[in-house]
């Protein structure tokens, strides 16, 4: 860690010596592994050790960005000189520049983002885990006839950010995941599905027996799928389908989309966009969260942002640049890679849970859809019009009856948010974006 910090300080010193007004450095060093086993044989085994340094230099409202994987001092000196020269001839931008010093800082909260056991876990153990996962899944039900593979992914990475306004921050992260994709067949008709578990720590992943059992359950329940009739009915979003809706909101609530007017949330700040029970949070300080961090990619401290409270849109999520363009405060949501400019993005983004169990929500529907998955992008981000290929399970008299596929589901996102009738109590942090089960009173189903 100290060596990377020294590299960052070296680069910043060089930039200042050339006459830069300001500069910042992002260094990312990582190790990633991917293992895929199918039918007991290793199909994929990859390990990568990428490293990169990104440099931004500012001079009289001009700026330039360059990056390199060559950390030798002479090469870095050349990079700094090249970046400074590019900045001098770039187009000036009054909104560019580093955050004010008063905004910089690092959260002191212990986020528990690093698992040392992942660093020393041998490849043989990773292969054994996915091999056993697949083997369990293939034996759980005679209708499971094939496998699309069991997969392990892990990453260990280190981030260093420093700038000429006195900020210097570093963070170590780990993450890992296990997944299994299976195929079932009955009467010549095949169905496929999967399940997974992911997290920062190896010991906090679900047991492989539980992953395999859920992968089998989700695959088997598709057998006998029908195409539903065209109708308008209530729709219950399971947490996976609900996460997809939140993904749309995550892309629409960021300052870049608002400034470019490519979002249906333009001019909605301070206005009601959803039912009173709807609350949306972006929180980078959840211990062990898959998108948690002590500081953002510009050096602003991590924080919890209430995006929507009691149905009212409270804030747009902004980096420094788009906050300035919009005349709003930065919210600590800058993301970037070593070769891109900072942009606003979400961290741990989730809907607060409600009071109902999933069973209570399902039992409230006399005739409707339990939505489990959506396909292809059919979203107009300017208007909010929503149309997706979908699949799920039909609900009759409060009971899930038969699987349905090959249909589309349509509405408008703002209409959907205003039509939420029940919110589940089953929020689980499986990903960076998470939702509980919830019910929308009415959506259009286009089938037969």
One Martini backbone bead per residue (centre of mass of N, CA, C, O) as a GRO file, in nm:
protein
  448
    1UNK     BB    1   0.058   0.062  -0.022
    2UNK     BB    2   0.295   0.265   0.015
    3UNK     BB    3   0.398   0.250  -0.275
    4UNK     BB    4   0.145   0.372  -0.410
    5UNK     BB    5   0.151   0.639  -0.258
    6UNK     BB    6   0.428   0.725  -0.362
    7UNK     BB    7   0.349   0.734  -0.658
    8UNK     BB    8   0.132   0.950  -0.632
    9UNK     BB    9   0.315   1.172  -0.515
   10UNK     BB   10   0.513   1.181  -0.747
   11UNK     BB   11   0.311   1.269  -0.968
   12UNK     BB   12   0.210   1.529  -0.831
   13UNK     BB   13   0.483   1.670  -0.815
   14UNK     BB   14   0.532   1.680  -1.118
   15UNK     BB   15   0.283   1.846  -1.193
   16UNK     BB   16   0.354   2.100  -1.026
   17UNK     BB   17   0.638   2.154  -1.159
   18UNK     BB   18   0.490   2.225  -1.447
   19UNK     BB   19   0.208   2.404  -1.351
   20UNK     BB   20  -0.018   2.283  -1.215
   21UNK     BB   21  -0.302   2.346  -1.042
   22UNK     BB   22  -0.406   2.042  -1.069
   23UNK     BB   23  -0.435   1.695  -0.933
   24UNK     BB   24  -0.503   1.341  -1.000
   25UNK     BB   25  -0.489   0.999  -0.860
   26UNK     BB   26  -0.540   0.660  -0.988
   27UNK     BB   27  -0.500   0.337  -0.828
   28UNK     BB   28  -0.511  -0.002  -0.963
   29UNK     BB   29  -0.485  -0.324  -0.793
   30UNK     BB   30  -0.518  -0.670  -0.911
   31UNK     BB   31  -0.692  -0.994  -0.850
   32UNK     BB   32  -0.827  -1.245  -1.071
   33UNK     BB   33  -1.078  -1.516  -1.068
   34UNK     BB   34  -1.182  -1.792  -1.292
   35UNK     BB   35  -1.420  -2.068  -1.260
   36UNK     BB   36  -1.528  -2.340  -1.483
   37UNK     BB   37  -1.769  -2.606  -1.450
   38UNK     BB   38  -1.856  -2.890  -1.669
   39UNK     BB   39  -1.928  -3.199  -1.613
   40UNK     BB   40  -1.648  -3.208  -1.427
   41UNK     BB   41  -1.508  -2.991  -1.614
   42UNK     BB   42  -1.268  -2.768  -1.699
   43UNK     BB   43  -1.340  -2.477  -1.900
   44UNK     BB   44  -1.234  -2.245  -1.695
   45UNK     BB   45  -0.910  -2.062  -1.634
   46UNK     BB   46  -0.857  -1.749  -1.472
   47UNK     BB   47  -0.587  -1.503  -1.440
   48UNK     BB   48  -0.544  -1.167  -1.313
   49UNK     BB   49  -0.295  -0.865  -1.289
   50UNK     BB   50  -0.398  -0.576  -1.287
   51UNK     BB   51  -0.269  -0.241  -1.363
   52UNK     BB   52  -0.328   0.118  -1.286
   53UNK     BB   53  -0.287   0.469  -1.394
   54UNK     BB   54  -0.457   0.774  -1.328
   55UNK     BB   55  -0.447   1.108  -1.483
   56UNK     BB   56  -0.519   1.444  -1.373
   57UNK     BB   57  -0.508   1.771  -1.534
   58UNK     BB   58  -0.506   2.123  -1.433
   59UNK     BB   59  -0.542   2.432  -1.649
   60UNK     BB   60  -0.723   2.692  -1.678
   61UNK     BB   61  -0.980   2.486  -1.724
   62UNK     BB   62  -0.806   2.273  -1.817
   63UNK     BB   63  -0.791   1.923  -1.933
   64UNK     BB   64  -0.650   1.586  -1.857
   65UNK     BB   65  -0.635   1.230  -1.955
   66UNK     BB   66  -0.441   0.955  -1.831
   67UNK     BB   67  -0.276   0.625  -1.876
   68UNK     BB   68  -0.112   0.338  -1.701
   69UNK     BB   69   0.109   0.029  -1.645
   70UNK     BB   70   0.370   0.204  -1.601
   71UNK     BB   71   0.569   0.249  -1.292
   72UNK     BB   72   0.806   0.388  -1.390
   73UNK     BB   73   0.950   0.684  -1.334
   74UNK     BB   74   1.013   0.769  -1.628
   75UNK     BB   75   0.730   0.706  -1.739
   76UNK     BB   76   0.576   0.900  -1.548
   77UNK     BB   77   0.708   1.160  -1.641
   78UNK     BB   78   0.604   1.139  -1.931
   79UNK     BB   79   0.306   1.136  -1.861
   80UNK     BB   80   0.289   1.410  -1.727
   81UNK     BB   81   0.386   1.578  -1.968
   82UNK     BB   82   0.168   1.487  -2.166
   83UNK     BB   83  -0.078   1.578  -2.001
   84UNK     BB   84  -0.008   1.878  -1.984
   85UNK     BB   85  -0.004   1.930  -2.291
   86UNK     BB   86  -0.299   1.852  -2.340
   87UNK     BB   87  -0.431   2.057  -2.152
   88UNK     BB   88  -0.338   2.321  -2.306
   89UNK     BB   89  -0.527   2.221  -2.577
   90UNK     BB   90  -0.783   2.213  -2.447
   91UNK     BB   91  -1.102   2.258  -2.364
   92UNK     BB   92  -1.256   2.465  -2.180
   93UNK     BB   93  -1.401   2.427  -1.831
   94UNK     BB   94  -1.576   2.576  -1.575
   95UNK     BB   95  -1.656   2.285  -1.419
   96UNK     BB   96  -1.386   2.202  -1.371
   97UNK     BB   97  -1.237   2.012  -1.113
   98UNK     BB   98  -1.183   1.989  -0.801
   99UNK     BB   99  -1.274   1.959  -0.505
  100UNK     BB  100  -1.322   2.101  -0.232
  101UNK     BB  101  -1.150   2.072   0.056
  102UNK     BB  102  -1.408   2.063   0.252
  103UNK     BB  103  -1.516   1.778   0.108
  104UNK     BB  104  -1.291   1.611   0.198
  105UNK     BB  105  -1.268   1.252   0.279
  106UNK     BB  106  -1.301   0.988   0.537
  107UNK     BB  107  -1.443   0.730   0.659
  108UNK     BB  108  -1.433   0.570   0.993
  109UNK     BB  109  -1.580   0.329   0.919
  110UNK     BB  110  -1.619  -0.010   0.948
  111UNK     BB  111  -1.665  -0.214   0.646
  112UNK     BB  112  -1.565  -0.501   0.591
  113UNK     BB  113  -1.394  -0.562   0.280
  114UNK     BB  114  -1.180  -0.789   0.393
  115UNK     BB  115  -1.048  -1.123   0.300
  116UNK     BB  116  -0.770  -1.311   0.367
  117UNK     BB  117  -0.866  -1.602   0.275
  118UNK     BB  118  -0.883  -1.535  -0.032
  119UNK     BB  119  -0.579  -1.489  -0.090
  120UNK     BB  120  -0.506  -1.813   0.003
  121UNK     BB  121  -0.686  -1.955  -0.187
  122UNK     BB  122  -0.676  -2.225  -0.363
  123UNK     BB  123  -0.750  -2.338  -0.674
  124UNK     BB  124  -0.836  -2.624  -0.590
  125UNK     BB  125  -1.069  -2.526  -0.408
  126UNK     BB  126  -1.236  -2.385  -0.626
  127UNK     BB  127  -1.281  -2.634  -0.800
  128UNK     BB  128  -1.415  -2.807  -0.579
  129UNK     BB  129  -1.661  -2.627  -0.527
  130UNK     BB  130  -1.789  -2.632  -0.819
  131UNK     BB  131  -1.800  -2.935  -0.851
  132UNK     BB  132  -1.989  -2.988  -0.608
  133UNK     BB  133  -2.219  -2.804  -0.688
  134UNK     BB  134  -2.293  -2.949  -0.951
  135UNK     BB  135  -2.330  -3.236  -0.838
  136UNK     BB  136  -2.569  -3.169  -0.656
  137UNK     BB  137  -2.764  -3.051  -0.872
  138UNK     BB  138  -2.777  -3.317  -1.059
  139UNK     BB  139  -2.908  -3.501  -0.800
  140UNK     BB  140  -3.190  -3.366  -0.692
  141UNK     BB  141  -3.330  -3.418  -0.989
  142UNK     BB  142  -3.447  -3.599  -1.264
  143UNK     BB  143  -3.512  -3.335  -1.445
  144UNK     BB  144  -3.215  -3.295  -1.434
  145UNK     BB  145  -3.003  -3.317  -1.740
  146UNK     BB  146  -2.818  -3.052  -1.711
  147UNK     BB  147  -2.535  -2.824  -1.763
  148UNK     BB  148  -2.394  -2.480  -1.768
  149UNK     BB  149  -2.253  -2.446  -1.495
  150UNK     BB  150  -1.998  -2.373  -1.262
  151UNK     BB  151  -1.904  -2.067  -1.076
  152UNK     BB  152  -1.602  -1.880  -1.004
  153UNK     BB  153  -1.541  -1.562  -0.834
  154UNK     BB  154  -1.258  -1.336  -0.781
  155UNK     BB  155  -1.133  -1.046  -0.583
  156UNK     BB  156  -0.836  -0.834  -0.547
  157UNK     BB  157  -0.817  -0.491  -0.433
  158UNK     BB  158  -0.646  -0.173  -0.485
  159UNK     BB  159  -0.692   0.169  -0.372
  160UNK     BB  160  -0.565   0.490  -0.492
  161UNK     BB  161  -0.615   0.833  -0.380
  162UNK     BB  162  -0.490   1.152  -0.508
  163UNK     BB  163  -0.427   1.509  -0.436
  164UNK     BB  164  -0.344   1.863  -0.438
  165UNK     BB  165  -0.562   1.905  -0.177
  166UNK     BB  166  -0.472   1.656   0.041
  167UNK     BB  167  -0.569   1.391  -0.065
  168UNK     BB  168  -0.549   1.050   0.090
  169UNK     BB  169  -0.650   0.722  -0.027
  170UNK     BB  170  -0.722   0.379   0.094
  171UNK     BB  171  -0.826   0.043  -0.034
  172UNK     BB  172  -0.935  -0.281   0.053
  173UNK     BB  173  -1.058  -0.563  -0.146
  174UNK     BB  174  -1.316  -0.817  -0.158
  175UNK     BB  175  -1.453  -1.088  -0.372
  176UNK     BB  176  -1.728  -1.331  -0.422
  177UNK     BB  177  -1.858  -1.619  -0.624
  178UNK     BB  178  -2.145  -1.841  -0.676
  179UNK     BB  179  -2.265  -2.056  -0.952
  180UNK     BB  180  -2.570  -2.214  -1.105
  181UNK     BB  181  -2.653  -2.384  -1.417
  182UNK     BB  182  -2.956  -2.535  -1.540
  183UNK     BB  183  -3.128  -2.827  -1.684
  184UNK     BB  184  -3.456  -2.912  -1.796
  185UNK     BB  185  -3.672  -3.208  -1.878
  186UNK     BB  186  -4.003  -3.238  -2.050
  187UNK     BB  187  -4.143  -3.360  -2.318
  188UNK     BB  188  -3.896  -3.210  -2.487
  189UNK     BB  189  -3.876  -2.971  -2.280
  190UNK     BB  190  -3.671  -2.695  -2.208
  191UNK     BB  191  -3.505  -2.562  -1.911
  192UNK     BB  192  -3.361  -2.263  -1.750
  193UNK     BB  193  -3.141  -2.186  -1.466
  194UNK     BB  194  -3.039  -2.006  -1.159
  195UNK     BB  195  -2.781  -1.951  -0.900
  196UNK     BB  196  -2.647  -1.743  -0.621
  197UNK     BB  197  -2.347  -1.608  -0.450
  198UNK     BB  198  -2.238  -1.303  -0.277
  199UNK     BB  199  -1.927  -1.137  -0.154
  200UNK     BB  200  -1.657  -1.044   0.063
  201UNK     BB  201  -1.690  -1.335   0.204
  202UNK     BB  202  -1.659  -1.667   0.213
  203UNK     BB  203  -1.827  -1.745   0.483
  204UNK     BB  204  -2.095  -1.571   0.363
  205UNK     BB  205  -2.175  -1.769   0.186
  206UNK     BB  206  -2.363  -1.982   0.069
  207UNK     BB  207  -2.433  -2.286   0.064
  208UNK     BB  208  -2.401  -2.514  -0.182
  209UNK     BB  209  -2.668  -2.661  -0.121
  210UNK     BB  210  -2.848  -2.403  -0.146
  211UNK     BB  211  -2.774  -2.319  -0.430
  212UNK     BB  212  -2.859  -2.583  -0.569
  213UNK     BB  213  -3.154  -2.592  -0.473
  214UNK     BB  214  -3.240  -2.321  -0.605
  215UNK     BB  215  -3.163  -2.389  -0.896
  216UNK     BB  216  -3.359  -2.623  -0.919
  217UNK     BB  217  -3.625  -2.481  -0.845
  218UNK     BB  218  -3.614  -2.263  -1.075
  219UNK     BB  219  -3.611  -2.473  -1.307
  220UNK     BB  220  -3.857  -2.660  -1.249
  221UNK     BB  221  -4.086  -2.429  -1.239
  222UNK     BB  222  -4.087  -2.403  -1.571
  223UNK     BB  223  -4.241  -2.643  -1.615
  224UNK     BB  224  -4.516  -2.595  -1.823
  225UNK     BB  225  -4.523  -2.351  -1.984
  226UNK     BB  226  -4.709  -2.060  -2.068
  227UNK     BB  227  -4.914  -1.845  -2.253
  228UNK     BB  228  -5.060  -1.573  -2.186
  229UNK     BB  229  -5.305  -1.361  -2.176
  230UNK     BB  230  -5.432  -1.076  -2.266
  231UNK     BB  231  -5.391  -0.830  -2.001
  232UNK     BB  232  -5.497  -0.675  -1.681
  233UNK     BB  233  -5.284  -0.690  -1.387
  234UNK     BB  234  -5.143  -0.781  -1.120
  235UNK     BB  235  -4.796  -0.738  -0.991
  236UNK     BB  236  -4.537  -0.947  -0.867
  237UNK     BB  237  -4.223  -0.869  -0.748
  238UNK     BB  238  -3.948  -1.008  -0.725
  239UNK     BB  239  -3.628  -0.934  -0.625
  240UNK     BB  240  -3.512  -0.959  -0.915
  241UNK     BB  241  -3.720  -0.781  -1.065
  242UNK     BB  242  -3.692  -0.538  -0.872
  243UNK     BB  243  -3.397  -0.475  -0.938
  244UNK     BB  244  -3.450  -0.387  -1.229
  245UNK     BB  245  -3.611  -0.132  -1.156
  246UNK     BB  246  -3.378  -0.001  -0.990
  247UNK     BB  247  -3.183   0.025  -1.226
  248UNK     BB  248  -3.345   0.243  -1.366
  249UNK     BB  249  -3.328   0.448  -1.134
  250UNK     BB  250  -3.016   0.461  -1.119
  251UNK     BB  251  -2.995   0.588  -1.417
  252UNK     BB  252  -3.207   0.846  -1.347
  253UNK     BB  253  -3.074   0.992  -1.067
  254UNK     BB  254  -2.839   1.105  -1.208
  255UNK     BB  255  -2.684   1.399  -1.301
  256UNK     BB  256  -2.620   1.333  -1.599
  257UNK     BB  257  -2.917   1.267  -1.685
  258UNK     BB  258  -3.038   1.536  -1.597
  259UNK     BB  259  -2.866   1.733  -1.767
  260UNK     BB  260  -2.936   1.569  -2.047
  261UNK     BB  261  -3.240   1.484  -2.043
  262UNK     BB  262  -3.239   1.136  -1.992
  263UNK     BB  263  -3.488   1.167  -1.778
  264UNK     BB  264  -3.794   1.116  -1.594
  265UNK     BB  265  -3.664   1.305  -1.337
  266UNK     BB  266  -3.697   1.567  -1.446
  267UNK     BB  267  -3.820   1.804  -1.230
  268UNK     BB  268  -3.867   1.608  -0.945
  269UNK     BB  269  -3.763   1.767  -0.725
  270UNK     BB  270  -3.972   1.752  -0.442
  271UNK     BB  271  -4.152   1.529  -0.564
  272UNK     BB  272  -4.395   1.308  -0.628
  273UNK     BB  273  -4.323   0.953  -0.750
  274UNK     BB  274  -4.471   0.792  -0.513
  275UNK     BB  275  -4.560   0.623  -0.273
  276UNK     BB  276  -4.542   0.665   0.069
  277UNK     BB  277  -4.384   0.372   0.112
  278UNK     BB  278  -4.152   0.487  -0.063
  279UNK     BB  279  -3.797   0.399  -0.022
  280UNK     BB  280  -3.472   0.539  -0.117
  281UNK     BB  281  -3.132   0.413  -0.107
  282UNK     BB  282  -2.786   0.539  -0.068
  283UNK     BB  283  -2.515   0.324   0.066
  284UNK     BB  284  -2.156   0.322   0.139
  285UNK     BB  285  -2.178   0.210   0.475
  286UNK     BB  286  -2.211  -0.094   0.448
  287UNK     BB  287  -2.121  -0.362   0.594
  288UNK     BB  288  -2.005  -0.566   0.332
  289UNK     BB  289  -2.070  -0.419   0.088
  290UNK     BB  290  -2.049  -0.433  -0.265
  291UNK     BB  291  -2.050  -0.080  -0.260
  292UNK     BB  292  -1.857  -0.010  -0.051
  293UNK     BB  293  -1.705   0.301   0.092
  294UNK     BB  294  -1.503   0.562   0.227
  295UNK     BB  295  -1.471   0.674  -0.072
  296UNK     BB  296  -1.466   0.834  -0.351
  297UNK     BB  297  -1.330   0.912  -0.682
  298UNK     BB  298  -1.261   1.222  -0.537
  299UNK     BB  299  -1.261   1.221  -0.197
  300UNK     BB  300  -1.533   1.168  -0.081
  301UNK     BB  301  -1.716   1.074   0.163
  302UNK     BB  302  -1.893   0.843   0.276
  303UNK     BB  303  -2.260   0.777   0.249
  304UNK     BB  304  -2.602   0.848   0.325
  305UNK     BB  305  -2.868   0.853   0.083
  306UNK     BB  306  -3.178   1.005   0.047
  307UNK     BB  307  -3.369   0.982  -0.237
  308UNK     BB  308  -3.650   0.860  -0.122
  309UNK     BB  309  -3.930   0.999   0.073
  310UNK     BB  310  -4.239   0.916   0.090
  311UNK     BB  311  -4.226   0.953  -0.247
  312UNK     BB  312  -4.001   1.178  -0.236
  313UNK     BB  313  -3.772   1.348  -0.412
  314UNK     BB  314  -3.456   1.452  -0.270
  315UNK     BB  315  -3.218   1.350  -0.482
  316UNK     BB  316  -2.935   1.380  -0.669
  317UNK     BB  317  -2.669   1.198  -0.795
  318UNK     BB  318  -2.333   1.340  -0.747
  319UNK     BB  319  -2.078   1.477  -0.873
  320UNK     BB  320  -1.895   1.755  -0.912
  321UNK     BB  321  -1.954   1.837  -1.206
  322UNK     BB  322  -2.277   1.800  -1.207
  323UNK     BB  323  -2.329   1.974  -0.964
  324UNK     BB  324  -2.238   2.237  -1.094
  325UNK     BB  325  -2.431   2.231  -1.340
  326UNK     BB  326  -2.695   2.212  -1.133
  327UNK     BB  327  -2.655   2.355  -0.850
  328UNK     BB  328  -2.546   2.117  -0.660
  329UNK     BB  329  -2.462   1.891  -0.442
  330UNK     BB  330  -2.244   1.672  -0.365
  331UNK     BB  331  -2.282   1.298  -0.280
  332UNK     BB  332  -2.047   1.080  -0.317
  333UNK     BB  333  -2.085   0.942  -0.646
  334UNK     BB  334  -1.815   0.885  -0.764
  335UNK     BB  335  -1.703   0.730  -1.065
  336UNK     BB  336  -1.418   0.526  -1.190
  337UNK     BB  337  -1.149   0.489  -1.391
  338UNK     BB  338  -0.830   0.525  -1.512
  339UNK     BB  339  -0.974   0.603  -1.822
  340UNK     BB  340  -1.192   0.791  -1.673
  341UNK     BB  341  -1.418   1.001  -1.591
  342UNK     BB  342  -1.607   1.114  -1.370
  343UNK     BB  343  -1.916   0.973  -1.242
  344UNK     BB  344  -2.228   0.917  -1.160
  345UNK     BB  345  -2.322   0.676  -0.899
  346UNK     BB  346  -2.403   0.403  -0.739
  347UNK     BB  347  -2.421   0.194  -0.468
  348UNK     BB  348  -2.608   0.104  -0.222
  349UNK     BB  349  -2.919   0.020  -0.372
  350UNK     BB  350  -3.245   0.064  -0.205
  351UNK     BB  351  -3.540  -0.067  -0.079
  352UNK     BB  352  -3.740  -0.043   0.162
  353UNK     BB  353  -3.905  -0.226   0.365
  354UNK     BB  354  -4.193  -0.371   0.471
  355UNK     BB  355  -4.478  -0.558   0.630
  356UNK     BB  356  -4.485  -0.791   0.422
  357UNK     BB  357  -4.515  -1.092   0.317
  358UNK     BB  358  -4.494  -1.270   0.036
  359UNK     BB  359  -4.750  -1.438   0.098
  360UNK     BB  360  -4.942  -1.198   0.140
  361UNK     BB  361  -4.911  -1.079  -0.141
  362UNK     BB  362  -5.002  -1.323  -0.307
  363UNK     BB  363  -5.286  -1.366  -0.155
  364UNK     BB  364  -5.403  -1.080  -0.274
  365UNK     BB  365  -5.425  -1.237  -0.551
  366UNK     BB  366  -5.657  -1.352  -0.781
  367UNK     BB  367  -5.534  -1.223  -1.065
  368UNK     BB  368  -5.192  -1.287  -1.173
  369UNK     BB  369  -4.842  -1.189  -1.142
  370UNK     BB  370  -4.529  -1.356  -1.093
  371UNK     BB  371  -4.230  -1.195  -1.122
  372UNK     BB  372  -3.890  -1.328  -1.221
  373UNK     BB  373  -3.834  -1.211  -1.524
  374UNK     BB  374  -3.636  -1.018  -1.762
  375UNK     BB  375  -3.607  -0.897  -2.106
  376UNK     BB  376  -3.474  -0.684  -2.256
  377UNK     BB  377  -3.461  -0.353  -2.371
  378UNK     BB  378  -3.771  -0.137  -2.297
  379UNK     BB  379  -3.658   0.170  -2.240
  380UNK     BB  380  -3.767   0.505  -2.178
  381UNK     BB  381  -3.582   0.745  -2.014
  382UNK     BB  382  -3.755   1.002  -2.074
  383UNK     BB  383  -4.061   0.878  -2.012
  384UNK     BB  384  -4.072   0.566  -1.875
  385UNK     BB  385  -4.124   0.355  -2.065
  386UNK     BB  386  -4.240   0.005  -2.026
  387UNK     BB  387  -4.086  -0.292  -2.193
  388UNK     BB  388  -4.091  -0.652  -2.139
  389UNK     BB  389  -3.968  -0.938  -2.133
  390UNK     BB  390  -4.123  -1.235  -1.973
  391UNK     BB  391  -4.144  -1.419  -1.651
  392UNK     BB  392  -4.342  -1.668  -1.452
  393UNK     BB  393  -4.627  -1.683  -1.225
  394UNK     BB  394  -4.945  -1.774  -1.186
  395UNK     BB  395  -5.222  -1.621  -1.017
  396UNK     BB  396  -5.477  -1.796  -0.816
  397UNK     BB  397  -5.637  -1.733  -0.542
  398UNK     BB  398  -5.345  -1.679  -0.398
  399UNK     BB  399  -5.200  -1.886  -0.603
  400UNK     BB  400  -4.948  -2.060  -0.735
  401UNK     BB  401  -4.968  -2.243  -1.045
  402UNK     BB  402  -4.829  -2.148  -1.334
  403UNK     BB  403  -4.611  -2.111  -1.579
  404UNK     BB  404  -4.474  -1.822  -1.764
  405UNK     BB  405  -4.421  -1.725  -2.114
  406UNK     BB  406  -4.394  -1.534  -2.386
  407UNK     BB  407  -4.405  -1.217  -2.288
  408UNK     BB  408  -4.528  -0.895  -2.208
  409UNK     BB  409  -4.452  -0.599  -2.011
  410UNK     BB  410  -4.645  -0.294  -1.930
  411UNK     BB  411  -4.564   0.065  -1.879
  412UNK     BB  412  -4.478   0.312  -1.632
  413UNK     BB  413  -4.267   0.398  -1.396
  414UNK     BB  414  -4.436   0.619  -1.252
  415UNK     BB  415  -4.692   0.449  -1.242
  416UNK     BB  416  -4.571   0.218  -1.078
  417UNK     BB  417  -4.488   0.384  -0.824
  418UNK     BB  418  -4.802   0.475  -0.784
  419UNK     BB  419  -4.894   0.138  -0.774
  420UNK     BB  420  -4.799   0.056  -0.504
  421UNK     BB  421  -4.940  -0.163  -0.248
  422UNK     BB  422  -4.698  -0.367  -0.166
  423UNK     BB  423  -4.434  -0.435   0.081
  424UNK     BB  424  -4.181  -0.623   0.169
  425UNK     BB  425  -3.972  -0.800   0.434
  426UNK     BB  426  -3.729  -0.937   0.216
  427UNK     BB  427  -3.469  -0.791   0.240
  428UNK     BB  428  -3.162  -0.854   0.051
  429UNK     BB  429  -2.799  -0.841   0.026
  430UNK     BB  430  -2.685  -0.964  -0.282
  431UNK     BB  431  -2.621  -0.678  -0.397
  432UNK     BB  432  -2.599  -0.346  -0.493
  433UNK     BB  433  -2.897  -0.407  -0.588
  434UNK     BB  434  -3.211  -0.388  -0.391
  435UNK     BB  435  -3.520  -0.580  -0.333
  436UNK     BB  436  -3.822  -0.641  -0.248
  437UNK     BB  437  -4.117  -0.746  -0.244
  438UNK     BB  438  -4.379  -0.635  -0.482
  439UNK     BB  439  -4.690  -0.456  -0.561
  440UNK     BB  440  -4.873  -0.397  -0.859
  441UNK     BB  441  -5.194  -0.323  -0.951
  442UNK     BB  442  -5.117  -0.255  -1.276
  443UNK     BB  443  -5.061  -0.441  -1.585
  444UNK     BB  444  -4.957  -0.520  -1.909
  445UNK     BB  445  -5.037  -0.817  -2.087
  446UNK     BB  446  -4.868  -0.977  -2.369
  447UNK     BB  447  -4.991  -1.250  -2.550
  448UNK     BB  448  -5.252  -1.427  -2.695
   0.00000   0.00000   0.00000
